[in-house]
C-alpha cells in the first residue's frame, strides 16, 4: 500500500489536516475543501470520500469503503469502519413514486437527506450500509453485513438487516484510551 506524502496531502486542499495522516494514493477524494481530517488517521486503498466530511482523531477507514457526505458525515475520535462499508447521508426515494439518480432534475425526485454521525468509539463491520440521518451512539458496534436505518443506543452491539440490538458493549477500552492519550502527551 502506498500513501500520499505529507506534502501531497497538503496540495490536495483539505479544509483541515491533522498530524500522522495516512491516505492511500488509490483513494478517490471529491470536494476536499469540505473535508476535515484529524490526527492519527488512516484511510486505505480504493476508498471514496465525497462531500462534507469531518474525521476525528485515531480513526481508521478500511479498503473499499465509501463516505457520501452530501448532507454531512462525522466520524468522531476512535471510530472506525471496516472494509466495504458505505455511509450515505443522501439517498433517493426507491418507492417508485419518483424518478431516481443524479441525471434527473430535482423536481422529479424525492431525496432523503440527513447527517450521519459515528460517535466516539463506534465501529462498523464489513459490508455494512448506513443510511441518511443515522447517529451511532457512543461505543456502538455494528456487526458485518448489516443495514443501519435508525440511530442506535450508546455502548450497544447491533447486527442484522435491519440491525437489532443484541447486547451491551463493554467499556474497558475507555481506560486504554486514557493511557494512550497520556502517553501521547509525554511524547
Secondary structure, 3 states (H helix, E strand, C coil): CCECCHHHHHHHCCCEECCCEEEECCCEEECHHHEEECCCEEECCCCEEEEEEEECCCEEECCCCEEEEEEEEEECCCCEECCCCEEECEEECCCCCCECCCCCCHHHECEEECCEEECCCCEECCCCEECCCCEECCCCEECCCCEECCCCCCCEEEEEECEEEEEECCCCHHHHHHHHHHHHHHC
